[in-house]
């Protein structure tokens, strides 16, 4: 626990890190690259959360990396940050 494990997801064609904070809490970080858009990264977070928690009973809080709808037009040379979220699996 507490150690980030970096993994490549071939289905979504992206790299991510998963850190287990305790039995039910995780930090997920999707690594930004020029070929992966925000929609794929955010969809990946939802799907990965489902797999980690084993169902829909989870809470996902994005803490870094959300971009505005028109960020490319406003800041075409912006270097995007990784998409980071805290995942809590809720036991029923």
Secondary structure, DSSP 4 states (H G I P E B T S, - for coil): ----EEEEETTTTEEEEEEE-SSSEEEEEEPP-TT--HHHHHHHHHHHHHHHHTSS-EEEEEEE----TTHHHH-TT--PPPEEEEEEEPP-
